Amino acid sequence: MSIRDAISNAPAKDQFPTLSEDVKSFPVRDGEEPWTGAEVEELADELITENVRLQTELVAADQELSELLRNSGDGAGDDQADSGSSALEREQELTLVNNTRDLLAQNTRALARIGAGTYGACESCGQAIGKARLQAFPRATLCVTCKQREERR
């Protein structure tokens, strides 16, 4: 299956066959409408699609990093500037790989929470994270209050 096929056929329905029932247990903040199966399915499809893209990027970035590391010893005649430039390039590629892995892990965790029926609940206080926050950032695991508290530490 090509990446384009995977993206156009994001299988949230296949992965979460009881989603229409499960969403009834997803918490919402006061004044918000309850989650609908279509809303959560759309978020899950976006996460699945992004996971396919991230996995592809990760393979390419891993290959690039391997190539940079393999060629790092070839610079016998390089001056200090060339060595420093090569080290910076390797460091940037390593950062990209790590950031992609982190984002992939966050997406996978959000999908697991959807499957477990805990999506939308703050992992710190248990209150609703809020639909608007999750629709803007589907990987959120903390409500705004707990996230602000965490960032102040």
C-alpha positions, 0 to 999 in steps of 0.5 A: 500500500502506498502512503497516498493510499494509506492517507486516503483510507485512514482506518479509524473505523477499522481500528475502533469498531465500537467508537460510536459507543465509546465516545459517550464516555469521553468527558467534555467541559461544561457548556460543550456538546458531547463528542460524536463518533464522527468528530473522534473518527476525524481526529483519529483519522488525522492521527493515523494519517500523520503517523504514516507520514511521520514513519516515512519521514523517520525512515528517511531521516534515519537513513540520512543520519546513518549516512552522515555517521558513516561518512564522519570519519572520511574527512582526513584532510578536512580542516576544523571548519569542515569538521565543525560543519559536519558535526552540526549537520549530524546534530541537526539530523539527530534532533530531527529524528528525535523530534519525529520519534517524540511526535510519533509516540504522542500520536500513538498514545492519543490513539491508544487513549481513544481505543481505551476510552480515556481520550479527553480526560486530563491525565493529571486531574481527570477532568475534561481537557476540552473539545476545542483544545483537542480539536486544535491539538489532538495529542493533548493529555493535560487540561489547560490548568494542569498544562500551565502548572506543569510549565511553571515548574 
